[in-house]
Amino acid sequence: MMNRDFPDGLQGDTTGPRAARFSAGHLLVVLRRHQIPCSIDSFSARGWTARLGDPAKGPYSEQVYFRTHHAAAEWLLEEAERLGAVARAGRA
């Protein structure tokens, strides 16, 4: 499925070695463009933290201790898809 947020190819294409489908920064821009609160940060030596949603206004998810910010971004996209905040990637 092609769209303006991921112009370089299929979102759900996972064939071959598992490389990042996008950059963490690009994902944050896309989610915020759609007014979806989110963040990826690292305040601990234990790793990265990803947050999706607003704890005061609705659904909120948080996952901690990602080894890389790319792993945190991958979880963030999967969680946004799971919650229905973004459309799931389809195969052509």
C-alpha positions as CSV (number, residue, x, y, z in Angstrom):
1,M,0.0,0.0,0.0
2,M,1.5,3.3,-1.1
3,N,0.6,6.6,0.6
4,R,2.0,10.1,1.0
5,D,3.4,9.4,4.4
6,F,5.6,6.4,3.2
7,P,6.4,7.3,-0.4
8,D,9.4,4.9,-0.7
9,G,7.6,1.7,-0.8
10,L,5.2,-0.7,0.9
11,Q,4.7,-0.2,4.5
12,G,4.1,-3.9,5.3
13,D,6.9,-5.2,3.1
14,T,9.0,-7.4,5.4
15,T,10.7,-9.7,2.9
16,G,14.5,-10.1,3.2
17,P,16.6,-8.9,6.1
18,R,14.5,-6.9,8.6
19,A,15.6,-3.3,8.0
20,A,13.8,-0.3,9.4
21,R,10.8,0.6,7.3
22,F,11.2,4.2,8.2
23,S,13.2,6.5,10.4
24,A,12.0,7.2,13.9
25,G,11.9,10.9,13.2
26,H,9.8,10.4,10.1
27,L,7.3,8.3,12.0
28,L,6.9,10.9,14.7
29,V,6.3,13.6,12.1
30,V,3.7,11.5,10.4
31,L,1.8,10.6,13.6
32,R,1.9,14.2,14.8
33,R,0.7,15.4,11.3
34,H,-2.4,13.2,12.1
35,Q,-2.7,14.8,15.6
36,I,-1.7,11.6,17.4
37,P,0.3,12.4,20.5
38,C,3.5,10.3,20.7
39,S,7.2,10.4,21.8
40,I,10.4,8.4,21.8
41,D,13.0,9.3,24.4
42,S,15.9,8.0,26.3
43,F,16.4,9.3,29.8
44,S,17.9,6.0,31.1
45,A,20.9,3.9,30.4
46,R,18.4,1.0,30.2
47,G,17.2,2.1,26.7
48,W,14.5,3.9,24.9
49,T,10.9,4.6,25.9
50,A,8.0,4.9,23.4
51,R,4.7,6.5,24.2
52,L,1.5,6.7,22.2
53,G,-1.7,8.7,23.1
54,D,-2.7,11.0,25.8
55,P,-3.1,9.5,29.3
56,A,-5.6,12.3,30.3
57,K,-7.8,12.2,27.2
58,G,-8.0,8.6,25.9
59,P,-6.1,5.5,25.0
60,Y,-2.5,5.5,26.1
61,S,0.3,3.0,25.6
62,E,3.8,3.0,26.9
63,Q,6.6,0.5,26.4
64,V,10.1,0.8,27.9
65,Y,13.6,-0.6,27.6
66,F,14.0,-0.8,23.8
67,R,17.6,-1.4,22.8
68,T,17.4,1.1,19.9
69,H,15.3,4.0,18.9
70,H,14.4,2.0,15.7
71,A,12.9,-0.8,17.8
72,A,10.9,1.8,19.7
73,A,9.6,3.3,16.5
74,E,8.6,-0.1,15.1
75,W,6.6,-0.7,18.3
76,L,5.1,2.7,18.1
77,L,3.8,2.0,14.6
78,E,2.5,-1.4,15.5
79,E,0.7,0.0,18.5
80,A,-0.8,2.8,16.5
81,E,-2.1,0.2,14.0
82,R,-3.4,-2.0,16.8
83,L,-5.3,0.9,18.4
84,G,-6.7,1.9,15.0
85,A,-4.9,5.3,15.1
86,V,-3.5,4.6,11.7
87,A,-4.5,2.3,8.8
88,R,-2.8,-1.1,8.8
89,A,-0.3,-1.7,6.1
90,G,-1.6,-3.9,3.3
91,R,0.2,-6.0,0.8
92,A,-0.1,-5.3,-2.9
